[in-house]
């Protein structure tokens, strides 16, 4: 599956979403070739599907363990969502720029009224406002290291509290996931995972193992895992 996000909102028809985007004068528009930025030509794919309470449950279970951005009020609204919008993108030659385009296209849907969203390849979920802070961080990034750090925060789930702390979703950035050999203090595990994830994105290791963690598609890392 291509990298992407699923967003829940109160739209009851695609035309309502498109009208909202027109009202706010979004630079993104729906064309036959895809959802396209009229100035840069960046393009993502959009779908709209019926409400999905299972997706809402997955979103609530996948909030950032360090800085969750879905509070009780947002959670209550999510239960009453009217549709799900999917945003996806085909992998490109520059994985970081491709991911940034995905974030930008998804941000346009957030501006169109999304309540919350979930990254398909990691299960990481964000409230709308929290996500837009992460997009702003990515847009401000100077150089590939800062951009990679921001993209990891937006798209990769860090799990510092399990028996084997790990990352989930680094394959969306062209890198294997990181698995620690044993449990450790959550703060220390988080710092190690963050540093190792950044290093893996900037310089993907060549010696990797198959991902045997039993994760379902599309969470299973197709690049592999590295144990540290």
Helices and strands as residue ranges (DSSP letters): E 4-9, H 14-23, E 28-31, E 34-37, E 43-50, H 53-61, H 72-79, E 83-88, H 95-111, E 116-119, E 125-127, H 128-140, H 144-155, E 157-159, E 166-168, G 170-173, E 177-179, H 186-202, E 225-227
